[in-house]
Amino acid sequence: MSTLKADTIVASDGTSPATLTKQSPAKAWGHFEGGVSATLGDSFGTSSLVYVSTGKYTANLSNAMSNVNYCGNMNATDTSVCSPIASGYTTSSFQFGIRSSAMGFIDKDDTTYTINGDLA
């Protein structure tokens, strides 16, 4: 059996990033229990999670995105409404909020997020 070890994979020209043609994996994701002491239970591509205020969080990314036009998705338990906070998008962090059905920000357990797009 052979082992392939690499720190960087590039296209055949030797400088361009390799292109994924069959898939577009998430560049970052995380799972946490909401609240003031929110900490990541598991994550990928996330350097830290910050509690901003009730129901609002910022995921700091381990690797910067190429621009702010990436896609951030969130999910929380029950019938919560999750949404990105438009002013909270940067290439290195993503702010999002969880709202109740009455649209007030709330802390929820079992909250998840994914970030899809191109890395810088």
FITORBA-589705 format. One record per residue: x, y, z of N, C-alpha, C, O in turn. Coordinates in steps of 0.001 Angstrom, whole numbers, plus 524288, in hexadecimal, padded with zeros to 5 digits. Atoms other than C-alpha are relative to their C-alpha. Example, Ala and Ser with C-alpha at 12.3 -4.5 7.8 and 13.67 -1.06 7.14 Angstrom:
<nodes>
8037A7FB5A800008300C7EE6C81E7880384804B080000807908049D80299;7FCCC7FB5A7FFC4835667FBDC81BE47FCFE80442802DA7FEFB8089680383;
</nodes>
This chain:
<nodes>
803497FB71800008000080000800008037F804DB800008077F804FF802AB;7FD0F7FB1C80055804E880DAE7FCAE7FD72804248035E7F8C1803F080468;801F37FB9A7FCF880382819F5804C280152804FA7FD1B805CA805CD7FB88;7FF3B7FAF18027F801BC827497FEAD7FFBE80427804347FBD98049A806FE;7FFDC7FBB97FC39805D3832C98071C80115805007FD07804A9805377F9D2;7FF437FB08802C380488840D18026F7FE22804778036D7FA3D803F180632;801B97FB4B7FD52803AF84E5D8085E7FCDA8036B7FC537F963806477FE09;802A77FCD0803DD7FF11854B27FBC07FF1E7FCC57FB148029C7F9FD7F94B;8012B8027E804F97F85A84F5E7EFB67FEBE8045A7FC2C7FB6F807AB7FD41;800DF7FBF7803F17F8D9857C17E3757FE8E7FD727FAD47FF397F8BE7FA1B;80156801DB8053B7F414856897D57B805007FE8B7FD0F809517FF957FEE9;7FB7F801DF802F87FCFE850DD7CB1E803A7804577FE358081F8033F7FCCF;7FC777FBBE801768026585E6B7C7DC803D680149804638077E8044F8039B;7FC5C7FF5A7FBB28090B85E0D7D52A7FEE980497803948016780510807AA;801017FB6F7FCB48035286A957DAA57FA3B800C68015A7F9048029E805A0;8059A7FF2F7FF167F47686AD57D9737FDF07FC02803EA7FFFA7F7A98043A;8024B803DC7FC757EC108646B7E3EA7FD517FBB07FCE87FB387FC9D7F8AE;802A680461802847E6D48570B7E0717FA1D80106800027F8068031A803CF;8059E7FF2E800897D8B1857767DBC17FD157FB0A8016F7FE4E7F6D47FF78;8036D804607FEBF7CE7984EA07E1E17FB7B800227FC2A7F889803EE7FC03;8042080002803F47C54284AA97D7027FB457FCC88019D7F6FF7FDAE7FF98;80448803797FE867BCD88405C7DD8F7FD7E801738052C7F97E7FF328069D;8021E7FEAE7FAE47BA7F846DF7EAB08018B805828019680530807C87FF6D;7FEB47FAE67FDDA7BA938538A7F2227FF587FFA5805E27FB438011F807F4;80084800E27FA647BD5C8505F800557FF9A8051780310801728092F80157;800547FB787FC8B7BA38859A880B5D80586801AF80181808EC7FE6E8027E;7FAE77FDEB7FE7C7C5AB8628680E888005F80096805E6804A7800AF80816;800367FFCA7FA4B7C155863B681CB87FAA77FE21801C37F6C97FEC87FEFB;804F4801877FDA97B6D185DFB82576800CB7FF97805DC805317FF32807C3;7FF9A8008F7FA5E7B3AD85D1E833C67FAE17FE718027B7F6B37FF2680035;8047B801857FCD87AA6E857EB83E11800EC801FB805868052780141807AF;7FF667FE157FAAD7A7FC85E5984B3D7FAC180055802BC7F6A18004E80042;804947FF027FCC579E6985FFE856637FFD9805D8800E8803C080810802A1;8005F7FA597FFA77998386E178568B8002280219805867FF487FF3880947;7FFEE7FD547FAFF79AC9877DE8618C80521802CD800DF808B38027F7FDAA;7FB627FCDC7FEBB7A4DD880898680C804F47FCB77FFF6809127FE927FE4E;7FB5B803557FFCB7AE1F8751886A01800817FC8B7FB26802E27F85F7FB65;7FFD880319804D17AC978703885C01805997FE9A7FE8B808E8802057FDD7;7FAEF801E8801CD7B839867FC858517FEFE7FBDC7FBDF7FB0B7F91F7FBFF;80098803C9804337BA3185FAD84C698008F7FA748021C804677F928804B0;7FFAB805847FEA47B7348516784EC08034B7FD217FBFD806257F9787FD41;7FCF080231804477BD1D84E13841967FFFF8040C7FBA97FC3E806FD7FB08;7FFB57FC21804367C1978561D83614804447FE967FC30807867FB327FD30;7FBEA80062803F57C9D885700829EB800988056C7FDA77FCAD807F17FC76;7FF0E7FAFF8028D7D01C86343824557FE5B804B4803417FDE98090A80139;8019A7FBCF7FC837CBF986B4E830168041280095804478054B7FCD180701;7FC157FF347FBEE7D6158716E8390B7FD7F80128805427FFB37FFC58094D;802B67FEEE7FB167CC4E8762C843447FA588018D7FEED7F8E6802EF7FA8E;805717FE5A800307BE1A8791A846197FF3F8041880443800C980341808BE;800BD7FBBB7FC4E7BA41885E184CAF7FA28800E6800D57F729801517FD18;805557FE917FE957AD8388881853E97FFBB805EF7FFC9802668088F802CD;800687FA5B800B07A9AC8964084F807FBF180231803C47FD0C805D8806B1;8044C7FE9D7FC7B79CA58979D856B77FBE57FBC27FF577FCA97F81C7FC4D;80404804118003B7903588FBA8589C7FECC7FE807FA587FD1D801BF7F739;8013B802108052678EAB8873A84C8F8039C801987FB9C802A7800237F721;7FC6C7FE358041C799FF88D8F84528805817FDF4801108077C7FE4680570;7FAE6802737FF857A705886F58429A8036D801867FB6280176802D27F731;7FC447FF438043D7B3478890C83A89803907FB487FFD2806107F9F4803B5;7FC528043F800E67BAC187D89834EE804C18025A7FD498044C804737F8FC;7FB1F7FE28802577C8F0881658325D8025D7FB7B7FCF18030C7F7337FF08;7FE378041A803887CE52879B7826E4805E57FF3480062808D8802F5800F4;7FA6B801447FFE37DB7A872CE82714802B5801CD7FB0B80748803497FB2D;7FDE27FE688050D7DD8687613818B57FC4F803FE7FD997F790803397FD90;8033A7FBD28023D7D8C488279812147FD657FE387FAEF7FF8B7FB1E7F7F4;802C1800DD804E27CEBD881E2807448021A803EF7FC038045F807E67FD83;7FDDB7FC95804147D242888307FA297FD23805367FFAC7FF5F809187FDEF;803107FB317FFEC7C758892517FB977FB607FF2A803AF7FADC7FAFB805FF;80469800797FC5E7BAFE894E5803767FB1B7FDBA7FD6F7F6E97FDD87FFC9;8047B80226802CA7B20F88E707F9667FF7C7FA1C800B07FDA77F7647FD2B;80094805927FEE97B295881047FFB17FA997FEEA8024F7F7988028380362;805248019A7FE0F7A6E687969804AA800867FDE38058D8037A7FA3780685;80022801DE7FAA17A46F877C18132B7FA997FDDF801367F6AA8006E80029;804F4802817FEA6799E286E75817EE7FFF87FEAD805CE803F57FD14807F7;8007F8012A7FA80794E586CA0825BB7FB3B7FC98800F77F79E7FC677FDCC;8047C803227FE7178BB48636582CB47FFF07FFA4805ED804107FF2E8085A;8009A800A37FA587867A8629A83AA07FB447FC89801027F8067FBBA7FD8D;80445803877FEA177D1C85997841BD7FAB5802BE7FFE07FA688078A7FFBD;8056A7FE287FFD576E5B85B24841D47FE9D8031D7FB1F80065801DB7F6D6;801D37FCF080473768068654F83922802BA805487FFAD80067809217FDF7;7FD0A7FB1F800177728F86FA483A558010B801BD7FA708014E7FE8E7F6D8;7FE8A7FDB5804FF775A6878B682F20805B1801A1800738070F804B1803E5;7FA727FEA97FFE778431879B382C4880130803667FB477FF368026F7F700;7FEC27FC9C80462789D28846E823F58055780284800AE806FD803A68050D;7FB1A7FD1B7FFB7796C588AB68208A7FEC7805B1801477FA888079F8001A;800937FA707FEED798A5898938254280343802CB7FBEF80810802897FC07;7FD747FDD5804A879BD48A037818F4804D6803368013C808B9802D57FE6D;7FB767FCC47FEB67A5158A9C381F8B804547FCC880281808927FED080380;7FC3A803527FD5E7AC2E89E42825B68033B7FC8A7FC75806307F9467FE62;7FCDE8031A803A57B215898498196D80542802A17FF288056B807287FD8A;7FAD47FE47801AE7C0C0899FB817EE802967FB3E7FD8D800537F7007FDA1;7FD6380485802527CA8F89148811058021C7FC4F80429803707F7D8802F9;7FDCB803587FBE87CF3588C0F81E257FC2E7FEC0804717FD987FBFC8081D;803D68014C7FBF97C2C188B82826527FA7E800697FDC97F988802FF7F9D9;8056A8005D801BD7B445888EA8250A7FC7A800A8804BE7FCBA7FD828085F;803877FF257FB9E7A9F888E6E82E357FA817FE3D7FE847F8A67FF4D7FA36;80543801E28010879CA78881782F4E7FCBA8004A804F17FEC7800CA80943;803967FFA27FB9C790B58886D837EC7FBCA7FBDD7FFCF7FA7F7F9CB7FBAA;80441803BF7FF7C7861E87F6183CD37FB5E802E3802597FBDB8056A80669;804AB7FD407FE3D77857884A383E607FBA77FC25801457FB777F7D37FF2B;804A7803157FED476BE687F548443E7FC0C800E27FB9D7FCEE804187F825;8040C7FF34803F275F9387E2C83C147FDB2805818005D7FB69807687FC95;801C07FA987FF6075C1888BAB8419880435803E37FE3380381808A17FE9C;7FBA67FD0D80252769058906E83B7A80395802BF803EF806CD805ED80251;7FC3D7FDFA7FC3276FF2894208483A804BA7FC6880038804237F7AC7FF9E;7FB4E8033F7FFAA77E0888F628499E7FFCD7FCA5804EC7FE6B7FE8480921;80012803B97FBAC77F2E8834485248804CD7FC787FFB5807047FBAC7FB84;7FBD6803E67FFD3789BA879BE856A57FD857FA9F7FF8B7F9967F98C80218;8021980541800D47876686BBA852228045B7FBF880060808E17FD0F7FF29;7FC5E8045C7FFF178DEC85EA7854488003F7FD8C7FA927FCF57FE957F737;7FF42802D1804F1792CD8562C849267FFC4803997FB477FC95802D97F7C1;7FF9E7FC5D8045E7964A86140840088048A7FE6C7FC8C808B87FD087FE79;7FBEB80165803B879E1585E7D833C0800778042F7FBC57FCCA807227FACE;7FF3A7FC8A8046E7A3DC8665982899803D57FD8C7FC32807177FA597FDB4;7FC38801798040B7AB13863EF81BD58013F804BF7FCB67FDF9808327FC02;7FE3B7FBCB803747B2D686D0A81317801D67FD777FAEF8052C7FA017FAFC;7FE70801F68051E7B40986A4A8048A801B48049E7FC987FF67808D47FCDF;7FDFB7FBF18036F7BBB38722C7FA90805B97FEF47FEE0807B67FAB87FFFD;7FA8280090801827C9808745D7F5C4803928025080428802B1806A58060E;7FC0B7FE0D7FC627D50E875AD7FEE88039C803CA7FD2B80448803797F86B;7FC5D7FC2F802447DE99880D77FCC2804E17FD427FE0F8086B7FFCB7FC05;
</nodes>
